[in-house]
Amino acid sequence: MLDLQDTIVAPATPAGVSAISVVRASGNDAIAIVNQCFSKDLTDKDGYTIHYGYIKDGEATVDEVLISLFRNPNSYTGEDSLEISCHGSPYIVKRVLETLVKNGARMAEPGEFTLRAFLNQKLDLAQAEAVADMIHSNSEASLQMAIAQIRGGFSEDIRYLRQELIDFAALIELENDFGEEDVEFANRPKLKALVEKLLTQIEQLRSSFVAGNALKNGINTVIAGKPNAGKSTLLNALLNEERAIVSDIEGTTRDTIEELFVLDGVQFRLIDTAGLRESRDTIEQIGVGKTRASMQKAELLVYLFDITRTSGQELEQELSELPQVEKTILVANKVDDLEVNKKAWPENTVFISAKQGSIEPLIAALQHVVAHYELGNETVINNARHADALSKSSEALQQVLDGMEMNITSDLIALDIRSSLHYLGLITGEVTNDEVLDSIFGRFCIGK
């Protein structure tokens, strides 16, 4: 168990040589501890001020620094906090930390600064998780989702749902207090209408997880097709680098190759795969097996065929053997300078020459996919924990409706309402436990 009364310190910038590094300190005694090793007295200084001076270890000067001072409760953690901007030598950072620890601080655990912010009600649990999402964001879409969640839009939706349910739950509980008198304080038709409305709202939030997860982690995109269809050439063209080996020899790609591709702020997780065919080569069989496994998990399948070697009947047979994927883009490759009768091929086929780098029609098709995932004003969730809690809350509310249909007693209805409230509370932290907190904040970096 962490002692939350301690003053904690940690580097807030990555390890390595840089122009400056930042060391954070937070806790009831943070100002007093820093005072012991700073060349100026910060005791009476105002919050939101910056102070120039020297970190001292006894008589020895450790570094020339700037210290940003934040007083509780107006700080990230809600505690007295300081940020020490020192020179970016790993040795200097180490010496600054050692000096602070020598004077009474301790090294922070991963995520402990944000944990304190949560415990001091500076942000709720969903917002705290969004902080980690922001740190790890690698595209404009994932960044914007994290910003929206930190601002509290999703949390506000959950609090609204809980409050409406709490108001009726109080009336149901009151009925239980007067159980022997057979009275109803909660209007059953109104309760039913409320639960049905809440179920609709929860389902809208839960169903947004598919898009939210794709935007957060990248759209899982598999490039598949027969050997020598041009899959590796296409991967190289999209990335604008020679990432995959290209050869006229069939079966060159034996394993999956994964790379990231960002288009219009949305990340695609591209997976180049072994060509689909029957083979007696054991290694190639393993590669084809991986291809099929990747397609089963794909959110987007880019299926290539060599238009110079494929008949319409052959393509139809190939497509019939593909697994069901949320979206498939059919790509005719090696068009080059051929005159193509586009009407002879399936509707929405895109025609490219990966070898010549003429892949604009595919880029346009991918942009249509991006548009499908665009963030509007609606709340989008991207956290599996939240999606699971919403599903369980929805199940409990459905049991409320089923119970009302069977005219079960108020105390049993109250149990299901409390269960739904419990799962909604898990999202924002109104209801939580140490294991959940350890799991969430343990994923943070040290210093955040």
C-alpha positions, 0 to 999 in steps of 0.5 A: 500500500502506498503512503499518500502522506509522503512527498513523492518525486520523479522525472517527468521527462523521458530518460536520455540527454536533452536540453532540459529535463523536468523533475516533479515533486508533490505532497504536503511537505514538498515545498519544505523539502525543496526549500532544504536544497534550493538557494532561495526560500519558497515558503511565502511564494505564491502559486503559479510562480517561477523561481530561478536558483540552484539545487544544492547538496550541502555545500555542493551545487548540483545544477542551475534550475528554474522551479515552477511552484503550485500550491494546493488545491490549485495543482495537478495533484491537488497538493503542493507541487513543484516542477524543477527544470534542470539541465538534461543530463541523466547524471544531473537528473539523478543527482537532483532526485537523490538530493530530494530523497535525501531531504525526505521525499521518496520516489513515486510509483508509476501513475502516482501523481495522477492517482493523487489527482483522482483521490483529491477529486481533481479528475475522475477515473475516466478522465485519469485513464484519458490522461494515459491515452493522451500520453500514448496517442499516436494520431490526431484522432486518438489525441482528440478522443483523449482531450474530449474525455479529459474535458469530462464529456463522457463522465458527465454522460455517466453521472447524468445516467446514474443520477436519474437512476438514483432518484428512482432507486430512492423511491424503490428503497422507500417502498421497502421500508414500508413493505408491510403497508403495500404502498408504491412510491415509484410510479411503475410506468415512469420507471419502465419508461426511464429504464428503457430510455437509459438502456437506449442511451447506454447502448449508444455509448457501448456501440461507439466502442468499435469506432473508438477502439479503432481510432485509439489503437489504429484500424486493423487492416490486412492486405491479402490476396494470391501470391504475386498479387502485389501486396508487398509492393503496395505496402511499400507504396503506402509507406513510401519506403522499401519495408517488404521484400519484393520478388517475382518469385511466388511465396516470398512473404512467409510471415506477416509484416506489420507497419503503421500508416496514418491518413487524415489523422487516423492510424491504420495498422497495416498487415502484409500477409503471405499469399493465399494458396494451397502449398506443400511447403511447411513454412509457407503453410504456416504463413498462409495459416497466419494470413487466415488468422489475421483476416479473421481479426481484421476490421478492414480487409484490402484484398488485392488481385492481379488483373492481368492473371485473374478472370472474373470467375476466379475472382468470384471464387476467391471472394467466396472463400474470404471470411466476413470482415466489417469492411472490404476494399477490393483492389485490382492491381497491375493496371499499369497502362492497360485499358480496363473495362471497369464495368466487367469487375465488381462494383466499388473495385479500385484500380491501381498500379502499386509498382508505379506508385499509382495508388490514388484510388485506394487512398480515396477509398481509405479516406472514405473509411476514415470518414466513417470513423470521424468524431462528431459531437457524440460521445465516443468510448475507446476503453474496454473497461468502460465498454464492459461496465456499460454492458453489465449495467445494461444487463442489470437494467434489462433484468429490471424490465423483466422483473417488472413484467413478472411483477416481482417485489420491490426489493428484488427490483432494487437489487438490479437497480443497485447493480446497474448503478454499481457498474456505472459507478465503476467507470468514473470511480464513484465505486472502485477498489484497490485492484482496479486502481492498481490495474489502471495507474500501474500502466502509467509512466513514472512521473505522471 
